[in-house]
């Protein structure tokens, strides 16, 4: 499914969306990655999400699907995917591997309820 005006693309190996304000708030503590290399290939052993702060890139996945990235995009790449990155403008991303997210049950146990 592709809806370009909303930057929505769903594919076997990835999902791209425009980041919401809530998403931007949640990525504040994620690691950042900068790249100006013209082209490289990467195999994803883990599911990862990234937010593009600046720059542009085209990713070509092993099944031939291509997705373009621009500032404000939020991309999730599935484990097992492989992609060739073509950096069009030096890019800066925040990223987080999904297996490092705290589970909802763990977050709930960290919340202390006030007695009434």
N, C-alpha and C positions, 0 to 999 in steps of 0.2 A: 504494500500500500504506500502511495506517495501523495502527499499534499504539500506542494512546494511553498505555497504562500504561508503555511504554518511551520515550514521546515520539518515536517513530520515524514519520516521514512522508517518503515518496518521491514527488516530483511531477516534472513536465516541467521546471519552472524552479527547483526547490530540493530540498534534502534537509535534514531536521531530525533531530537526535539529542540525547540527553543527553550532555554532554561527559564523557569518561573522565578519570581522573586523569592519564594520559599526555598527553591533549590539553591539559589545563589547564597542565601543565608546559611544553608546546611553545609556548603563546601568550604566555609571560611577556614577550617583547620586542615584541609586536605593538603597533601604534598603538591609542589608545583614542578613542572618540567618545561624546559625551554629547548627548542631545536631550530637550527638553521641549516642542517644538512640537507642537500637537495633531494636525496631519495634514500630510503632504507626499507628493509623488510623486517616484520616482527611477527612471531608466532605467540599467540595468547594462550598460556596454560591455565590462566585464571580469568574469571569474569571481572571486568574493570569498567568503571564509568569515568568520564572526563568532561570537564567544562572548558571551553575555549575562551580565554581572556583576550587574546590578540593573535593576529596572523591568519593565515589560510593554508589549507592542505586538502589534497585529494587522496582518499584511501581506496585502493583497489583490492578487494578480497579474493580469496582463492577460487570462488565460484564465479568471478567476473563482475560481481556487483561493485559499483563505485559510489562513494558518498563524498560529498564536499563538506568541508568544515570551515566555519567563519566565526567571528566573535559572537558570543551569546549562545552558541550551540552546546547542547548536552548530549553526549554520545555514550551508549553502553555497548561494549563489545563482549560477545559470548566466549567462554572458554572453548578452546579448540579451533578458533578462527585464526587465520593467517592473512596479513595484509601488507601491501606495499604502500608506504607513505611517500607522497610527492609533496614536498614543502614548497608552496607557492610564495608565501611571505613568512619570515621567521615567526614561529608559533610559540605561544605560552599557554599551557594547560594546567588546571588543577585536576588531580586524579586520585582515585581510591579503588583498591581491589575489594570486591564484595565480601571475600572471606575475612576481611578485617573489620567489617561493620559489627557493632555490638548488636546482639539480637534484642528484639523487643522485650523478651522476658527478662534479660539481664538489665536493660534500662529500667524496667518496672521495679526490679528489686532494689535499685539504687535510689528510688524516690522515697523520701520519708514523709509520711502523712502526719499532719499535726492532729493531736487529740483535741476533740471539741469540748 
